[in-house]
Amino acid sequence: MAATNELIARLLAGDKLALARAISSIENQDENSTGVLNEVDGRIGWAHRVGITGPPGAGKSTLVGKLAAALNDRGRRVGIIAVDPTSPFTGGALLGDRIRMMDLGLREGIFVRSMATRGSIGGLSRTTQRAADVLDAAGYEVVFLETVGVGQAELDVAEAADTTIVVLTPESGDAVQAMKAGLMEIADFFVLNKSDRPGADQSYNALLNVLQITQTSSSVNERKDGWSPFVVKTVASQNIGIEQVIEGIQKHHQNMMSGDRLIEKRKDRLRKLVIQLVEDKTRSAFWTGDRITRLEDGLNLILGNRKSTLQFVEELIKE
């Protein structure tokens, strides 16, 4: 307990090593994780969480790095959580954002953490939101959540973030692909990165046309609550368009702050987290050793056509 209290005190003071250990504790669900989360929960709600998503190769990591550096130059404390695909052998992250962003992590006001998806299909690790809570409690004012970039499974970033940015490139008909993947509906605004490449103007105009079409949908207008998405052209590797993206982030944050939109979004996020935790704990409590043995016996009965799947499930629940 004393070790947990010391860890909490250090992470609240912004100690990067303590932050890293606290997030690892939450990822691994070790003995310190409950104490950390209990303390953190009373200190969140200050950080602006910005989701960065889009197809692989769009330059999301480069964009996040430039945005973080620019904000840090203005005196802002910035956290970055980069969610990478999980290695099938080690369970660790494959892309190595910690290596790519190592220079950023050396800055006093920037913390970089790479997290593996660990089987989550929604583009974010299941513990990503809790890691963002830790950074929030530690005083980081902006927290970037960069997703894996797996196309259609990116949609849960909109639930985890206050502002969602979809990054696209001029190639491969990204505007049309974004429509198919549902990314048009979750984006608060778009970044057309690598816009120095051929076809950038055509892609930009195509995005604007698609936005005009989607904004006629009543469901989209209702979700955006009057907010109109737009497109920013960038060449992140050359620092072009970075200030315009920051302005877009600030503009959307101000829009969310008016009325109760930001509070309602965070309340919805919390509701889903509570439901998820209840389901996790219920599942864990249900599948004890006896029931696992009972499961194996039931599977044999089902495979032998001596019992239906639904009959067996109802028997398990009644027991």
C-alpha positions as YAML, in Angstrom:
chain: A
units: angstrom
residues:
- id: 1
  name: MET
  ca: [0.00, 0.00, 0.00]
- id: 2
  name: ALA
  ca: [2.83, 2.37, 0.88]
- id: 3
  name: ALA
  ca: [4.46, 1.67, -2.49]
- id: 4
  name: THR
  ca: [1.17, 2.40, -4.25]
- id: 5
  name: ASN
  ca: [0.74, 5.70, -2.37]
- id: 6
  name: GLU
  ca: [4.27, 6.73, -3.30]
- id: 7
  name: LEU
  ca: [3.63, 5.86, -6.95]
- id: 8
  name: ILE
  ca: [0.42, 7.92, -6.92]
- id: 9
  name: ALA
  ca: [2.12, 10.91, -5.30]
- id: 10
  name: ARG
  ca: [4.91, 10.83, -7.89]
- id: 11
  name: LEU
  ca: [2.61, 10.49, -10.91]
- id: 12
  name: LEU
  ca: [0.42, 13.35, -9.68]
- id: 13
  name: ALA
  ca: [3.58, 15.43, -9.47]
- id: 14
  name: GLY
  ca: [4.28, 14.62, -13.13]
- id: 15
  name: ASP
  ca: [7.14, 12.15, -12.62]
- id: 16
  name: LYS
  ca: [7.47, 10.45, -16.02]
- id: 17
  name: LEU
  ca: [8.85, 7.20, -14.62]
- id: 18
  name: ALA
  ca: [5.93, 6.98, -12.19]
- id: 19
  name: LEU
  ca: [3.53, 7.72, -15.05]
- id: 20
  name: ALA
  ca: [5.01, 4.90, -17.10]
- id: 21
  name: ARG
  ca: [4.79, 2.48, -14.17]
- id: 22
  name: ALA
  ca: [1.20, 3.48, -13.39]
- id: 23
  name: ILE
  ca: [0.11, 2.90, -17.00]
- id: 24
  name: SER
  ca: [1.91, -0.46, -17.07]
- id: 25
  name: SER
  ca: [0.14, -1.36, -13.83]
- id: 26
  name: ILE
  ca: [-3.23, -0.57, -15.43]
- id: 27
  name: GLU
  ca: [-2.36, -2.49, -18.60]
- id: 28
  name: ASN
  ca: [-1.32, -5.55, -16.61]
- id: 29
  name: GLN
  ca: [-4.06, -5.15, -13.96]
- id: 30
  name: ASP
  ca: [-1.59, -5.79, -11.16]
- id: 31
  name: GLU
  ca: [-2.02, -5.13, -7.44]
- id: 32
  name: ASN
  ca: [-1.33, -1.39, -7.80]
- id: 33
  name: SER
  ca: [-3.86, -0.72, -10.55]
- id: 34
  name: THR
  ca: [-6.97, -0.44, -8.37]
- id: 35
  name: GLY
  ca: [-5.35, 2.05, -6.01]
- id: 36
  name: VAL
  ca: [-4.03, 4.14, -8.89]
- id: 37
  name: LEU
  ca: [-7.39, 4.27, -10.66]
- id: 38
  name: ASN
  ca: [-9.31, 5.05, -7.46]
- id: 39
  name: GLU
  ca: [-7.08, 8.05, -6.85]
- id: 40
  name: VAL
  ca: [-7.02, 9.16, -10.49]
- id: 41
  name: ASP
  ca: [-10.82, 9.11, -10.92]
- id: 42
  name: GLY
  ca: [-11.27, 12.07, -8.63]
- id: 43
  name: ARG
  ca: [-8.84, 14.23, -10.59]
- id: 44
  name: ILE
  ca: [-9.89, 13.88, -14.24]
- id: 45
  name: GLY
  ca: [-11.85, 16.09, -16.60]
- id: 46
  name: TRP
  ca: [-9.28, 18.80, -17.36]
- id: 47
  name: ALA
  ca: [-7.36, 17.41, -20.32]
- id: 48
  name: HIS
  ca: [-8.58, 17.89, -23.89]
- id: 49
  name: ARG
  ca: [-8.44, 14.45, -25.52]
- id: 50
  name: VAL
  ca: [-7.76, 14.51, -29.26]
- id: 51
  name: GLY
  ca: [-8.18, 11.35, -31.31]
- id: 52
  name: ILE
  ca: [-6.04, 10.96, -34.43]
- id: 53
  name: THR
  ca: [-7.19, 8.22, -36.78]
- id: 54
  name: GLY
  ca: [-7.11, 7.24, -40.44]
- id: 55
  name: PRO
  ca: [-5.68, 4.60, -42.76]
- id: 56
  name: PRO
  ca: [-2.12, 3.26, -42.41]
- id: 57
  name: GLY
  ca: [0.55, 5.39, -44.07]
- id: 58
  name: ALA
  ca: [-1.35, 8.65, -43.73]
- id: 59
  name: GLY
  ca: [1.39, 10.15, -41.56]
- id: 60
  name: LYS
  ca: [-0.53, 10.16, -38.28]
- id: 61
  name: SER
  ca: [2.54, 9.78, -36.08]
- id: 62
  name: THR
  ca: [4.40, 12.56, -37.88]
- id: 63
  name: LEU
  ca: [1.38, 14.84, -37.52]
- id: 64
  name: VAL
  ca: [0.99, 14.04, -33.82]
- id: 65
  name: GLY
  ca: [4.67, 14.73, -33.23]
- id: 66
  name: LYS
  ca: [4.53, 18.12, -34.92]
- id: 67
  name: LEU
  ca: [1.33, 19.08, -33.10]
- id: 68
  name: ALA
  ca: [2.77, 18.06, -29.74]
- id: 69
  name: ALA
  ca: [5.98, 20.01, -30.32]
- id: 70
  name: ALA
  ca: [4.07, 23.14, -31.41]
- id: 71
  name: LEU
  ca: [1.77, 23.01, -28.38]
- id: 72
  name: ASN
  ca: [4.68, 22.36, -26.06]
- id: 73
  name: ASP
  ca: [6.47, 25.40, -27.50]
- id: 74
  name: ARG
  ca: [3.45, 27.38, -26.31]
- id: 75
  name: GLY
  ca: [3.93, 26.07, -22.80]
- id: 76
  name: ARG
  ca: [1.31, 23.31, -22.94]
- id: 77
  name: ARG
  ca: [1.88, 19.91, -21.35]
- id: 78
  name: VAL
  ca: [1.11, 17.22, -23.91]
- id: 79
  name: GLY
  ca: [0.57, 13.48, -23.53]
- id: 80
  name: ILE
  ca: [0.70, 11.06, -26.46]
- id: 81
  name: ILE
  ca: [-0.75, 7.56, -26.38]
- id: 82
  name: ALA
  ca: [0.07, 5.72, -29.61]
- id: 83
  name: VAL
  ca: [-1.81, 2.46, -29.97]
- id: 84
  name: ASP
  ca: [0.05, -0.10, -32.07]
- id: 85
  name: PRO
  ca: [-0.93, -3.54, -33.42]
- id: 86
  name: THR
  ca: [-0.19, -6.36, -31.00]
- id: 87
  name: SER
  ca: [2.61, -8.79, -31.67]
- id: 88
  name: PRO
  ca: [1.14, -12.31, -31.86]
- id: 89
  name: PHE
  ca: [4.23, -13.64, -30.06]
- id: 90
  name: THR
  ca: [4.99, -11.17, -27.26]
- id: 91
  name: GLY
  ca: [1.73, -9.22, -26.89]
- id: 92
  name: GLY
  ca: [3.79, -6.07, -27.29]
- id: 93
  name: ALA
  ca: [3.49, -3.20, -29.74]
- id: 94
  name: LEU
  ca: [5.00, -3.68, -33.21]
- id: 95
  name: LEU
  ca: [5.39, -0.22, -34.71]
- id: 96
  name: GLY
  ca: [7.59, 1.27, -32.01]
- id: 97
  name: ASP
  ca: [6.22, 4.80, -31.67]
- id: 98
  name: ARG
  ca: [8.40, 5.21, -28.59]
- id: 99
  name: ILE
  ca: [11.43, 4.99, -30.87]
- id: 100
  name: ARG
  ca: [10.00, 7.31, -33.53]
- id: 101
  name: MET
  ca: [9.00, 9.90, -30.93]
- id: 102
  name: MET
  ca: [12.01, 9.49, -28.63]
- id: 103
  name: ASP
  ca: [13.19, 13.07, -29.17]
- id: 104
  name: LEU
  ca: [9.75, 14.35, -28.23]
- id: 105
  name: GLY
  ca: [9.69, 12.29, -25.07]
- id: 106
  name: LEU
  ca: [12.89, 13.98, -23.90]
- id: 107
  name: ARG
  ca: [11.07, 17.30, -23.64]
- id: 108
  name: GLU
  ca: [10.04, 18.32, -20.16]
- id: 109
  name: GLY
  ca: [6.36, 18.83, -20.96]
- id: 110
  name: ILE
  ca: [5.73, 15.86, -23.27]
- id: 111
  name: PHE
  ca: [5.03, 12.25, -22.31]
- id: 112
  name: VAL
  ca: [4.91, 9.52, -24.97]
- id: 113
  name: ARG
  ca: [3.52, 6.06, -24.43]
- id: 114
  name: SER
  ca: [3.03, 3.26, -26.94]
- id: 115
  name: MET
  ca: [0.33, 0.73, -26.08]
- id: 116
  name: ALA
  ca: [-0.56, -2.54, -27.77]
- id: 117
  name: THR
  ca: [-4.13, -3.26, -28.85]
- id: 118
  name: ARG
  ca: [-3.99, -6.65, -27.09]
- id: 119
  name: GLY
  ca: [-6.75, -8.02, -29.26]
- id: 120
  name: SER
  ca: [-9.07, -5.00, -29.26]
- id: 121
  name: ILE
  ca: [-10.62, -4.61, -32.73]
- id: 122
  name: GLY
  ca: [-11.75, -1.02, -32.32]
- id: 123
  name: GLY
  ca: [-8.43, 0.66, -33.05]
- id: 124
  name: LEU
  ca: [-7.81, 1.43, -29.37]
- id: 125
  name: SER
  ca: [-6.54, -0.70, -26.53]
- id: 126
  name: ARG
  ca: [-9.19, -1.37, -23.89]
- id: 127
  name: THR
  ca: [-7.01, 0.37, -21.32]
- id: 128
  name: THR
  ca: [-6.22, 3.39, -23.50]
- id: 129
  name: GLN
  ca: [-8.91, 5.53, -21.91]
- id: 130
  name: ARG
  ca: [-7.66, 4.69, -18.44]
- id: 131
  name: ALA
  ca: [-4.12, 5.62, -19.46]
- id: 132
  name: ALA
  ca: [-5.51, 8.94, -20.71]
- id: 133
  name: ASP
  ca: [-7.14, 9.38, -17.29]
- id: 134
  name: VAL
  ca: [-3.72, 9.00, -15.64]
- id: 135
  name: LEU
  ca: [-2.21, 11.68, -17.89]
- id: 136
  name: ASP
  ca: [-5.21, 13.91, -17.22]
- id: 137
  name: ALA
  ca: [-4.75, 13.56, -13.46]
- id: 138
  name: ALA
  ca: [-1.02, 14.25, -13.81]
- id: 139
  name: GLY
  ca: [-1.74, 17.65, -15.32]
- id: 140
  name: TYR
  ca: [-1.29, 17.04, -19.04]
- id: 141
  name: GLU
  ca: [-3.51, 19.58, -20.79]
- id: 142
  name: VAL
  ca: [-3.78, 17.91, -24.20]
- id: 143
  name: VAL
  ca: [-3.74, 14.13, -24.67]
- id: 144
  name: PHE
  ca: [-3.41, 12.74, -28.20]
- id: 145
  name: LEU
  ca: [-4.80, 9.27, -28.84]
- id: 146
  name: GLU
  ca: [-3.29, 7.91, -32.05]
- id: 147
  name: THR
  ca: [-5.00, 4.75, -33.27]
- id: 148
  name: VAL
  ca: [-3.62, 1.75, -35.09]
- id: 149
  name: GLY
  ca: [-4.91, 2.67, -38.52]
- id: 150
  name: VAL
  ca: [-6.87, -0.43, -39.39]
- id: 151
  name: GLY
  ca: [-9.57, 1.22, -41.49]
- id: 152
  name: GLN
  ca: [-13.09, 0.17, -40.61]
- id: 153
  name: ALA
  ca: [-12.31, -0.72, -36.98]
- id: 154
  name: GLU
  ca: [-11.35, 2.83, -36.04]
- id: 155
  name: LEU
  ca: [-14.72, 4.07, -34.90]
- id: 156
  name: ASP
  ca: [-14.34, 3.78, -31.12]
- id: 157
  name: VAL
  ca: [-11.79, 6.61, -31.11]
- id: 158
  name: ALA
  ca: [-14.76, 8.98, -31.36]
- id: 159
  name: GLU
  ca: [-15.98, 7.72, -27.99]
- id: 160
  name: ALA
  ca: [-12.58, 8.01, -26.32]
- id: 161
  name: ALA
  ca: [-11.76, 11.52, -27.57]
- id: 162
  name: ASP
  ca: [-13.33, 14.94, -27.16]
- id: 163
  name: THR
  ca: [-12.17, 15.93, -30.65]
- id: 164
  name: THR
  ca: [-11.64, 13.41, -33.46]
- id: 165
  name: ILE
  ca: [-9.38, 14.12, -36.45]
- id: 166
  name: VAL
  ca: [-9.33, 11.82, -39.46]
- id: 167
  name: VAL
  ca: [-6.05, 11.95, -41.41]
- id: 168
  name: LEU
  ca: [-6.15, 11.10, -45.12]
- id: 169
  name: THR
  ca: [-3.76, 11.35, -48.08]
- id: 170
  name: PRO
  ca: [-4.31, 12.25, -51.75]
- id: 171
  name: GLU
  ca: [-3.63, 8.69, -52.92]
- id: 172
  name: SER
  ca: [-5.90, 5.66, -53.20]
- id: 173
  name: GLY
  ca: [-9.23, 7.47, -53.21]
- id: 174
  name: ASP
  ca: [-9.16, 8.06, -49.45]
- id: 175
  name: ALA
  ca: [-12.30, 10.19, -49.56]
- id: 176
  name: VAL
  ca: [-14.35, 7.32, -50.94]
- id: 177
  name: GLN
  ca: [-12.70, 4.80, -48.59]
- id: 178
  name: ALA
  ca: [-13.44, 7.07, -45.64]
- id: 179
  name: MET
  ca: [-17.11, 7.04, -46.59]
- id: 180
  name: LYS
  ca: [-17.15, 3.24, -46.72]
- id: 181
  name: ALA
  ca: [-15.40, 2.92, -43.36]
- id: 182
  name: GLY
  ca: [-17.74, 5.33, -41.62]
- id: 183
  name: LEU
  ca: [-14.92, 7.76, -40.86]
- id: 184
  name: MET
  ca: [-16.88, 10.65, -42.36]
- id: 185
  name: GLU
  ca: [-19.39, 10.40, -39.55]
- id: 186
  name: ILE
  ca: [-16.92, 10.43, -36.65]
- id: 187
  name: ALA
  ca: [-14.58, 13.17, -37.85]
- id: 188
  name: ASP
  ca: [-14.85, 16.59, -36.25]
- id: 189
  name: PHE
  ca: [-12.54, 17.70, -39.02]
- id: 190
  name: PHE
  ca: [-10.20, 16.20, -41.60]
- id: 191
  name: VAL
  ca: [-6.50, 16.61, -42.28]
- id: 192
  name: LEU
  ca: [-5.38, 15.97, -45.84]
- id: 193
  name: ASN
  ca: [-1.74, 15.18, -45.16]
- id: 194
  name: LYS
  ca: [1.06, 14.90, -47.73]
- id: 195
  name: SER
  ca: [-0.84, 17.54, -49.73]
- id: 196
  name: ASP
  ca: [2.30, 18.38, -51.72]
- id: 197
  name: ARG
  ca: [1.76, 15.18, -53.68]
- id: 198
  name: PRO
  ca: [0.05, 14.97, -57.09]
- id: 199
  name: GLY
  ca: [-3.73, 14.86, -56.90]
- id: 200
  name: ALA
  ca: [-3.97, 16.79, -53.63]
- id: 201
  name: ASP
  ca: [-6.29, 19.46, -55.03]
- id: 202
  name: GLN
  ca: [-8.61, 16.86, -56.53]
- id: 203
  name: SER
  ca: [-8.70, 14.94, -53.25]
- id: 204
  name: TYR
  ca: [-9.36, 18.13, -51.31]
- id: 205
  name: ASN
  ca: [-12.30, 19.00, -53.56]
- id: 206
  name: ALA
  ca: [-13.60, 15.42, -53.39]
- id: 207
  name: LEU
  ca: [-13.56, 15.59, -49.58]
- id: 208
  name: LEU
  ca: [-15.43, 18.88, -49.61]
- id: 209
  name: ASN
  ca: [-18.05, 17.38, -51.94]
- id: 210
  name: VAL
  ca: [-18.45, 14.31, -49.73]
- id: 211
  name: LEU
  ca: [-18.81, 16.52, -46.66]
- id: 212
  name: GLN
  ca: [-21.51, 18.53, -48.38]
- id: 213
  name: ILE
  ca: [-23.40, 15.31, -49.13]
- id: 214
  name: THR
  ca: [-23.03, 13.79, -45.64]
- id: 215
  name: GLN
  ca: [-24.03, 17.01, -43.90]
- id: 216
  name: THR
  ca: [-27.46, 16.79, -45.50]
- id: 217
  name: SER
  ca: [-28.07, 13.68, -43.40]
- id: 218
  name: SER
  ca: [-30.19, 14.46, -40.32]
- id: 219
  name: SER
  ca: [-28.37, 11.81, -38.25]
- id: 220
  name: VAL
  ca: [-25.00, 13.45, -38.94]
- id: 221
  name: ASN
  ca: [-26.30, 16.92, -38.14]
- id: 222
  name: GLU
  ca: [-27.82, 15.66, -34.90]
- id: 223
  name: ARG
  ca: [-24.57, 14.00, -33.81]
- id: 224
  name: LYS
  ca: [-22.50, 17.06, -34.62]
- id: 225
  name: ASP
  ca: [-25.00, 19.33, -32.87]
- id: 226
  name: GLY
  ca: [-24.52, 22.12, -35.34]
- id: 227
  name: TRP
  ca: [-20.79, 21.59, -35.85]
- id: 228
  name: SER
  ca: [-19.66, 21.59, -39.49]
- id: 229
  name: PRO
  ca: [-16.54, 19.50, -40.26]
- id: 230
  name: PHE
  ca: [-13.92, 21.00, -42.56]
- id: 231
  name: VAL
  ca: [-10.65, 20.02, -44.23]
- id: 232
  name: VAL
  ca: [-7.13, 21.24, -43.45]
- id: 233
  name: LYS
  ca: [-4.29, 20.59, -45.90]
- id: 234
  name: THR
  ca: [-0.93, 19.74, -44.34]
- id: 235
  name: VAL
  ca: [2.54, 18.51, -45.12]
- id: 236
  name: ALA
  ca: [3.35, 17.43, -41.58]
- id: 237
  name: SER
  ca: [6.92, 16.38, -42.35]
- id: 238
  name: GLN
  ca: [7.63, 20.00, -43.36]
- id: 239
  name: ASN
  ca: [5.58, 21.62, -40.59]
- id: 240
  name: ILE
  ca: [3.12, 22.98, -43.16]
- id: 241
  name: GLY
  ca: [-0.46, 23.42, -41.94]
- id: 242
  name: ILE
  ca: [0.30, 22.53, -38.30]
- id: 243
  name: GLU
  ca: [-0.91, 25.88, -36.96]
- id: 244
  name: GLN
  ca: [-4.17, 25.50, -38.89]
- id: 245
  name: VAL
  ca: [-4.74, 22.07, -37.32]
- id: 246
  name: ILE
  ca: [-4.15, 23.51, -33.84]
- id: 247
  name: GLU
  ca: [-6.65, 26.27, -34.61]
- id: 248
  name: GLY
  ca: [-9.16, 23.62, -35.67]
- id: 249
  name: ILE
  ca: [-8.64, 21.69, -32.43]
- id: 250
  name: GLN
  ca: [-9.12, 24.84, -30.36]
- id: 251
  name: LYS
  ca: [-12.17, 25.88, -32.36]
- id: 252
  name: HIS
  ca: [-13.85, 22.52, -31.84]
- id: 253
  name: HIS
  ca: [-12.99, 22.52, -28.14]
- id: 254
  name: GLN
  ca: [-14.60, 25.93, -27.73]
- id: 255
  name: ASN
  ca: [-17.68, 24.65, -29.56]
- id: 256
  name: MET
  ca: [-17.86, 21.66, -27.20]
- id: 257
  name: MET
  ca: [-17.44, 23.91, -24.17]
- id: 258
  name: SER
  ca: [-20.47, 25.96, -25.12]
- id: 259
  name: GLY
  ca: [-23.57, 24.45, -23.56]
- id: 260
  name: ASP
  ca: [-23.27, 20.96, -22.08]
- id: 261
  name: ARG
  ca: [-21.86, 19.15, -25.11]
- id: 262
  name: LEU
  ca: [-18.46, 18.34, -23.61]
- id: 263
  name: ILE
  ca: [-19.99, 17.24, -20.30]
- id: 264
  name: GLU
  ca: [-22.51, 15.03, -22.07]
- id: 265
  name: LYS
  ca: [-19.81, 13.42, -24.21]
- id: 266
  name: ARG
  ca: [-17.68, 12.66, -21.17]
- id: 267
  name: LYS
  ca: [-20.71, 11.36, -19.29]
- id: 268
  name: ASP
  ca: [-21.47, 9.02, -22.20]
- id: 269
  name: ARG
  ca: [-17.84, 7.85, -22.19]
- id: 270
  name: LEU
  ca: [-18.04, 7.18, -18.45]
- id: 271
  name: ARG
  ca: [-21.33, 5.31, -18.85]
- id: 272
  name: LYS
  ca: [-19.78, 2.95, -21.37]
- id: 273
  name: LEU
  ca: [-16.72, 2.47, -19.17]
- id: 274
  name: VAL
  ca: [-18.87, 1.50, -16.17]
- id: 275
  name: ILE
  ca: [-20.86, -0.97, -18.29]
- id: 276
  name: GLN
  ca: [-17.64, -2.45, -19.64]
- id: 277
  name: LEU
  ca: [-16.16, -2.88, -16.16]
- id: 278
  name: VAL
  ca: [-19.33, -4.52, -14.85]
- id: 279
  name: GLU
  ca: [-19.31, -6.93, -17.80]
- id: 280
  name: ASP
  ca: [-15.62, -7.72, -17.26]
- id: 281
  name: LYS
  ca: [-16.07, -8.41, -13.56]
- id: 282
  name: THR
  ca: [-19.22, -10.45, -14.13]
- id: 283
  name: ARG
  ca: [-17.50, -12.53, -16.79]
- id: 284
  name: SER
  ca: [-14.50, -13.12, -14.54]
- id: 285
  name: ALA
  ca: [-16.69, -14.13, -11.59]
- id: 286
  name: PHE
  ca: [-18.83, -16.42, -13.74]
- id: 287
  name: TRP
  ca: [-16.10, -18.49, -15.37]
- id: 288
  name: THR
  ca: [-14.70, -20.20, -12.29]
- id: 289
  name: GLY
  ca: [-12.95, -23.56, -12.35]
- id: 290
  name: ASP
  ca: [-16.16, -25.56, -11.89]
- id: 291
  name: ARG
  ca: [-17.94, -23.80, -14.72]
- id: 292
  name: ILE
  ca: [-14.98, -24.22, -17.06]
- id: 293
  name: THR
  ca: [-15.16, -27.97, -16.41]
- id: 294
  name: ARG
  ca: [-18.91, -27.84, -16.91]
- id: 295
  name: LEU
  ca: [-18.33, -25.99, -20.20]
- id: 296
  name: GLU
  ca: [-16.15, -28.78, -21.57]
- id: 297
  name: ASP
  ca: [-18.76, -31.39, -20.64]
- id: 298
  name: GLY
  ca: [-21.51, -29.34, -22.25]
- id: 299
  name: LEU
  ca: [-19.53, -28.89, -25.47]
- id: 300
  name: ASN
  ca: [-19.31, -32.68, -25.81]
- id: 301
  name: LEU
  ca: [-23.08, -32.95, -25.35]
- id: 302
  name: ILE
  ca: [-23.70, -30.28, -27.99]
- id: 303
  name: LEU
  ca: [-21.28, -31.86, -30.45]
- id: 304
  name: GLY
  ca: [-22.97, -35.23, -29.85]
- id: 305
  name: ASN
  ca: [-26.36, -33.71, -30.69]
- id: 306
  name: ARG
  ca: [-27.61, -34.54, -27.20]
- id: 307
  name: LYS
  ca: [-28.27, -30.94, -26.21]
- id: 308
  name: SER
  ca: [-28.78, -27.63, -27.96]
- id: 309
  name: THR
  ca: [-26.49, -24.64, -27.40]
- id: 310
  name: LEU
  ca: [-29.31, -22.51, -25.97]
- id: 311
  name: GLN
  ca: [-30.40, -25.26, -23.59]
- id: 312
  name: PHE
  ca: [-26.88, -25.55, -22.24]
- id: 313
  name: VAL
  ca: [-26.53, -21.77, -21.84]
- id: 314
  name: GLU
  ca: [-29.80, -21.58, -19.90]
- id: 315
  name: GLU
  ca: [-28.65, -24.41, -17.63]
- id: 316
  name: LEU
  ca: [-25.38, -22.60, -16.91]
- id: 317
  name: ILE
  ca: [-27.17, -19.37, -16.04]
- id: 318
  name: LYS
  ca: [-29.70, -21.12, -13.77]
- id: 319
  name: GLU
  ca: [-26.91, -22.95, -11.95]
...
